[in-house]
Amino acid sequence: MIHEGHEDTQRKNLREPSCSSWMYSLDHQQLCQVIETQTLWGETTCRVWLPGRDSVVRIPASRLKPIESAGTTSPENIAYIAAAARVADALTQDVLLAPIESSVIPLPHQIRALSRAIANDRVRYLLADEVGLGKTIEAGLIMRELKLRGLVKRTLVIAPRGLVSQWVAEMRAHFNEHFQLVLPDDIKTLSRISAVASPESRVSGHEDSQLVTRNPWTLFSQVVVPMDSVKPLDKRRGWSAAQVSEHNRERFEDLISAGWDLVIVDEAHRLGGSTDQVARFKLGQGLAEAAPYLLLLSATPHQGKTDAFYRLVSLIDAQEFPDISSVSRQRVQPHVIRTEKRRAIDADGKPLFKPRRTQLAPVAWKQRHREQKLLYEAVTEYVREGYNQAMREKRSYIGFLMILMQRLVVSSTSAIRTTLERRLEALSAPQEQLTLFPLTSEEEWADLDGQEQIDMLLRTRLKALKNERVEVKLLLEAAARCEQIGPDAKAEALLDWLYRLQSEENDPELKALVFTEFVPTQEMLRRFLTERGFSVVCLNGSMDMEERERVQEAFAKDVRILISTDAGGEGLNLQFCHVVINYDIPWNPMRLEQRIGRVDRIGQAHTVRAVNFVFEGSVEHRVREVLER
């Protein structure tokens, strides 16, 4: 009797799936591993992992058969079972599977990041490696590991608009993971597609079936979407409350409630916001609650504002960081994974990055540049008076315009002349067409590069200051005289430096990445260098992804000089070039590091050369001195 009972038990175990057991799925015609079983009202349903599809699905237990009875004893199936068994054994021993299974060969610091992230059941971290260390690869490895362990099926990636296509490409190339890119214009389309006939009407066969809308974000299991296209709105000029509500439902509420397992946010410091009421922070709060697993990526998570950093880390663990006083190095450290460039090593234990050499290149006005120096002094006086008047009248955006004018005049005569022309056009418009301030949030304003900021201010047609129209006309005449006399002093200095670097690097075909803040300067330099025999291409924020890709490809092949704005340079990987010339100095030190980081990356074979141009005695010289301190 005992023997017979034992046989009955064995037969029962063969018939009924249990957790971790290997079965054969009749629906998928392949072996699978049972992750979870649930029985409701006598019906048993299983969650199973399908190694052949690398996915987790639900299936009735009745559609699963024991391996022994599934006719899977061919040599191929036996080998398959053996491989699956090794995977299952690795999972029990906490062996990392993603590095083996992916097409990328991880570096030591990336392995450490993966190991540390997976060691904790609560995978919610800030990945804060310095620029160029491969945070995207680290996030991809963590995602793959969680998928292989059956913990993640649905993944959402939030990134700045300029980086979303890059995320899709890298996930496909390195991990064979296919993400759906959803741009702002796609969201309405997805909503229409997701409107389907209700199950009841389909079953009854009624032609006048009622349409019900399922959550459009559930149409895809892996999605990449631009950050600012899904943030919630409080209001928008010209919109009714109902329109704002509909916008928020489609882009924010539905997104948050779509049942994500893992959320990844690139350039996550943008979620910190200036207050806890700004749209991006509200987006961050929603994303933090949308999934059990959360990865925030930022090379510069702390940008000098403790309150913004507190809001960022609170997204990882609101209980651990209930208020700003809770933010300390000791409490933050367990939640942050960070590697510094100069400490990173390769698989052989050698430094991963080449040394970096940074040089200051002071530019002096010579006698032939007398008109240009006088123009700088005149614009400086215009800016000083205009800024003081704007502050007295509490017109901060006029103050911003004045500061930008100061940056424009040290960029190029072309940049200040173009901007003065546009300003004069605005001042000549009927008064009723002028407005007081641009329609943007503080957080969005801070993200814009110099060209984008000046474009926004000039489009807004800000009301004039006292006597401003007369002053602008005089400055415009002075700028025109400068351009007629000859090239800018800084342009001539750039040419000298290009020849000097060619000689020092012993490379007559040396490539150089030149950064400027303003498109008119970019265009002036393109003409100036082309006329002197250099092949030149340009990148700026107005170019679409196809244009950007063509420019990068040309620079990688035969073109010697790439001139880029900060917006244009976002997301660039240019390891084949090792010279960066900062023609204009950004006032944000993080931006300067990001510029150099375009070439100071994994795979760089040369010492990185960074040359920073400044006019002697100018405002940018003083800014540079402050940044270096």
Secondary structure, DSSP 4 states (H G I P E B T S, - for coil): -HHHHHHHHHHHHHHS--TT-EEEETTTTEEEEEEEEEEETTEEEEEEEETTTTEEEEEEGGGEEEGGGTT--SHHHHHHHHHHHHHHHHHHTT---HHHHSSS---HHHHHHHHHHHHSSS-EEEE-PPTTS-HHHHHHHHHHHHHHTTS-S-EEEEE-GGGHHHHHHHHHHHH----EE--HHHHHHHHHHTEEE-HHHHHHT-TTPPEEEPPGGGS-SEEEEEGGGSS--S--TT--HHHHHHHHIIIIIHHHTS--SEEEETTGGGGS-SSTTSHHHHHHHHHHHH-SEEEEE-S-S--S-HHHHHHHHHHH-TTT-SSGGG--HHHHGGGEE---GGG-B-TTSSBSS--EEEEEEEE---GGGHHHHHHHHHHHHHHHHHHHHHHHTT-HHHHHHHHHHHHHHHH-HHHHHHHHHHHHHHHTS-GGG-BSS-S--HHHHHHS-HHHHHHHHHHHTBPPPTTHHHHHHHHHHHHHHHHHH---HHHHHHHHHHHHHHHHTT-TT--EEEE-S-HHHHHHHHHHHHTTT--EEEE-TTS-HHHHHHHHHHHHHT--EEEE-TTTTTT---TT--EEEESS--SSHHHHHHHHTTTSSTT--S-EEEEEEEETTSHHHHHHHHHH-
